[in-house]
Amino acid sequence: MTTKIVVVSAGLSVPSSTRLLADKLGDAVERAVGARGQEVDVQHVELRPLAHALADHLLTGFATGELAQAIEAVRHADGLVVVTPVFSASYSGLFKTFFDVLENGMLDGKPVVIAATAGTARHSLVLDHALRPLFAYLRAVVVPTGVFAASEDFGATDDGSLDKRVERAAGELAALLGVASAPAATAQRRTVADEFAAPTPFEQLLREAGGTSVR
């Protein structure tokens, strides 16, 4: 069975450092998944050409053409790589709009690599204060290593640290793809009705919040 990876990038310029990082991550994920003996199909979704369609979707509630195809690609993906430029210390509006129009539950349990680009390393905290909370809210499974790239990371003096972070994040995504799937994660989630019928004991909630296994 072929593992499907979708790389979503929201760069606005051509050429774009955001797309360059997206390509690096896509290639690394392809190698990491392939090294585990799995066939892999990596598809890139560039949001810049979809800007008008996204605005229309917000107004009408319907996706058409290439936007509909991009949403279907995300729906059927086994894992995602998402890359945004940093605007005003957060993800771009174009990036957020794409994930705003996805149906509720589409990313449930789906492994995701988060990444961002900016002109200076001062914006590197965007991974943890903006991107990670967003995908946690969407109930995706975010890999431990996020990848941030400032302009100098792409320069001739690069010491290879960016490539190391890219490879590490790709390896973590490949590992998640080997042990979990979205349907399994979704099936284990308790609904509000479940909680009313049989409330979870407070002691168990404390153990789960602390990361302790409950048996």
C-alpha positions in Angstrom: 0.0 0.0 0.0 1.3 3.4 -0.9 1.8 6.0 1.8 0.3 9.4 0.8 2.1 12.5 2.0 0.7 16.0 1.3 3.0 19.0 1.6 1.1 22.3 2.1 3.1 25.5 1.6 1.8 29.1 1.8 4.6 31.1 0.3 3.6 34.3 -1.5 6.7 35.2 -3.6 8.1 33.4 -6.6 10.6 31.9 -5.9 9.8 31.4 -2.3 11.9 30.3 0.7 8.7 28.7 2.1 8.4 26.5 -1.0 12.2 25.7 -0.8 11.8 24.5 2.8 8.6 22.6 1.8 10.6 20.8 -1.0 13.4 19.9 1.4 10.9 18.4 3.9 9.0 16.6 1.1 12.2 15.0 -0.2 13.3 14.0 3.3 10.0 12.5 4.2 10.0 10.5 0.9 13.5 9.1 1.8 12.5 8.4 5.5 9.3 6.5 4.6 11.0 4.7 1.7 13.8 3.5 4.1 11.1 1.7 6.0 10.2 -0.3 3.0 7.0 1.6 2.2 6.0 3.0 -1.2 5.4 6.8 -0.9 3.6 9.4 -2.9 4.4 13.0 -2.1 2.0 15.7 -3.4 2.6 19.4 -3.1 -0.2 21.9 -2.5 0.8 25.5 -3.1 -1.7 27.9 -1.6 -0.8 31.0 -3.5 -2.7 30.1 -6.7 -5.7 29.1 -4.5 -6.1 32.5 -2.7 -9.2 33.7 -4.7 -10.8 30.2 -4.4 -10.3 30.3 -0.7 -11.9 33.7 -0.3 -14.9 32.4 -2.4 -15.1 29.3 -0.2 -15.3 31.5 2.9 -18.3 33.4 1.4 -20.1 30.5 -0.3 -19.1 27.4 1.7 -18.2 25.5 -1.4 -14.9 24.5 -2.8 -14.4 24.2 -6.6 -11.6 23.3 -9.1 -8.1 23.1 -7.8 -9.1 24.0 -4.2 -11.5 21.1 -4.1 -8.7 18.8 -5.3 -6.3 20.1 -2.7 -8.8 19.5 0.1 -9.4 16.0 -1.1 -5.7 15.4 -1.2 -5.5 16.4 2.5 -8.5 14.3 3.4 -6.9 11.1 2.0 -3.3 11.9 3.1 -1.6 9.6 5.6 0.5 12.4 6.8 1.1 16.2 6.2 3.9 18.6 6.1 2.8 22.2 6.5 5.0 25.3 5.9 4.1 28.9 6.4 5.9 32.2 6.2 5.7 34.3 9.4 3.5 37.4 9.2 3.1 39.6 12.4 4.7 36.9 14.6 2.3 34.2 13.5 1.2 32.0 10.5 0.0 33.8 7.4 -3.6 34.6 6.7 -3.5 32.5 3.6 -2.2 29.5 5.5 -4.8 29.8 8.3 -7.7 30.3 5.8 -6.9 26.9 4.1 -7.2 25.1 7.4 -10.3 27.2 8.3 -12.2 25.8 5.4 -11.5 22.1 6.1 -14.3 20.1 7.5 -14.3 19.4 11.2 -12.5 16.2 12.0 -10.5 16.0 8.7 -7.2 16.1 10.5 -8.2 13.9 13.5 -5.2 11.7 14.4 -3.2 12.7 11.2 0.6 13.0 11.7 1.9 16.5 10.8 5.3 18.1 10.5 5.0 21.9 11.2 7.5 24.3 9.6 7.9 28.1 9.1 10.2 30.6 7.4 11.1 34.2 8.3 13.7 36.8 7.6 15.2 36.5 11.1 15.6 33.7 13.7 13.8 35.9 16.2 10.5 34.5 14.9 11.5 30.8 15.6 9.0 30.6 18.5 6.2 30.8 16.1 6.3 27.0 15.9 5.4 26.6 19.5 3.2 29.6 20.2 1.1 29.5 17.0 1.5 26.4 14.8 1.6 23.7 17.4 -1.6 25.0 19.3 -3.4 25.3 16.0 -2.9 21.7 15.0 -3.5 20.5 18.5 -6.9 22.2 18.3 -7.5 20.4 14.9 -6.6 17.2 16.7 -3.7 16.3 14.5 -0.6 14.5 15.9 2.3 17.0 15.6 5.7 15.4 15.5 8.1 16.6 18.3 10.6 18.4 15.9 9.3 21.5 14.2 11.5 23.1 11.5 12.1 26.9 11.4 14.3 28.4 8.7 15.5 32.0 8.7 17.0 33.6 5.5 20.6 32.8 6.6 19.8 29.1 6.9 19.6 29.0 3.1 22.9 30.8 2.6 26.2 29.4 1.4 27.5 29.5 5.0 24.9 27.0 6.2 26.5 24.6 8.6 24.0 21.8 7.9 21.9 22.4 11.0 18.8 23.0 8.9 19.2 19.8 7.0 19.7 17.9 10.3 16.4 19.4 11.6 14.6 18.5 8.4 15.9 14.9 8.5 15.0 14.5 12.2 11.4 15.8 11.6 11.0 13.5 8.5 12.2 10.5 10.5 9.7 11.3 13.3 6.8 11.5 10.7 7.9 8.2 9.2 7.9 6.6 12.6 4.4 7.8 13.3 3.1 6.6 10.0 4.4 3.1 10.9 2.5 2.8 14.1 -0.8 4.8 14.0 -3.6 5.7 11.7 -6.3 8.3 11.9 -9.3 5.9 12.1 -7.7 4.2 15.1 -7.1 7.5 16.9 -10.6 8.7 16.1 -12.2 5.4 17.4 -10.6 5.8 20.8 -12.0 9.4 21.4 -14.8 9.6 23.9 -17.8 11.7 22.9 -19.8 14.2 25.1 -22.6 11.6 25.3 -20.1 9.0 26.5 -19.0 11.4 29.3 -22.5 12.0 30.5 -23.3 8.3 30.5 -20.1 7.3 32.3 -18.0 10.2 33.5 -14.2 9.7 33.5 -12.9 9.6 37.1 -11.1 12.8 38.1 -8.0 10.7 39.1 -7.8 9.2 35.6 -8.0 12.7 34.0 -5.1 13.8 36.2 -3.0 10.8 35.2 -3.7 11.4 31.5 -2.9 15.1 31.7 0.4 14.2 33.2 1.2 11.7 30.5 0.9 8.6 32.7 -0.4 5.5 31.1 -3.8 4.4 32.4 -4.4 0.6 32.5 
